[in-house]
Amino acid sequence: MIKRRALSVGIVCYPTTGGSGVVAVEIAHALAERGHQVHVVSYRKPARLDMMRPGIHFHPVDVPDYPLFEYPPYSLALATRLAEVICEFKLDVLHVHYAIPHAISGYLARKLANREDDLPLITTLHGTDITIVGKNPSYLPVTRFSLDSSDKVTVVSRWLASQVPERLGCGCTMDVIYNFVDTEKYQPRSSCQMKGRITRQTPVLMHMSNFRPVKHVEDVVECFLQVRKEIECQLVMIGDGPERPPAEKRLRESPFRADVHFLGIQDNAQEILPCADLFLFPSNAESFGLAALEAMACGAAVIGANVGGLTEVVRNGVDGVLTEPGDVNAMSAACLELLRDREKLNRMKQAARQRAVATFTTSASIDHYEDLYWRAINDLLRDGPDTGNNGTIEICEDK
Ligand code: GMT
């Protein structure tokens, strides 16, 4: 067993506001805080990545275009950039988030850098990389191959672990490492910072997502309209995406438009979420539900759908209410019951905060990731790689 030391870790992720990029960046920050050197690689700097922190480095991927390309091959440009980073910074671990295409680019990069024998590839699966994109016949064989070629695979919930063999027919072993939230940054506040736009005079219902179809934003809208007919309340919508325009139109045309606030993408969600009494999260699939966890940490009760990994985050009837997906009547009934019984609502809000603090701490998840890195490093040293390295191109001159 090697003595533990500071590691040089490569992290690959999408830079967009989706949960997998957020989780990757928070892992990078937490590892750097523990003294590791962390090299984040993506096509753009992820919004939340704090370049001022010691130990954090960012390496952009340049994707050259050419008239022949209808689709410039990002996976190849990423593999090349990764191979350079592996060599230049002598990476000890390569950790990719979201299987497609990051896992196969990582596999290629390691081969290009001639580091198959001592550089573990860790793949973290987040959700649609398995449930939608990965199982698509156009990607399935390569997704399965890249998981089989990873030294360790992690998933963000037990539910997602169950989906990997079911949807991919892949027999890899997985570590379940829950997503986490910084409960100091995300915490209840007595006054919420909404620059005078939102006041706590009436209860606040909130939703935050990338407004993709899977999020069922139309259920948020209908639920609010049903509740608002009965009780004075406001709706705050954070984020942007394809389902935002129809939602905005429907609400603009309703008699309650003055009670609705669309804020768009916000970098400071931790200042807005504490204004929420109820966080509406009716997705028809959710492998974890990081946005719901962030809301819970800020003291909001979750009204969501009884799906996937969300059931491992929210305890139905304790820190929220989970209804059948698409059952807007049940959602609005749950909201109305809580808004009419402030004591019950407050109990749930407190339970939500406690759940986040007790179960989803940064330190527990980062301990698990660090252990996993060391297990992977030691396994490779002890057993060697699964496949022999028969590459001939050596990008690393002085391995
Ligand atoms: O929406 C996605 O599927 C992509 C992904 C992302 O990049 O935002 O979201 C997934 O990963 C998050 C972080 O682990 C989870 O909190 C989300 O539940 C998960 N989304 C889905 O499963 C739909």
Residues whose N, C-alpha, C, O or C-beta is under 5 A from the ligand:
A	BS01	GMT	G18 G19 S20 G21 V23 H126 G127 T128 V156 V214 A285 E286 S287 F288 G289 L290
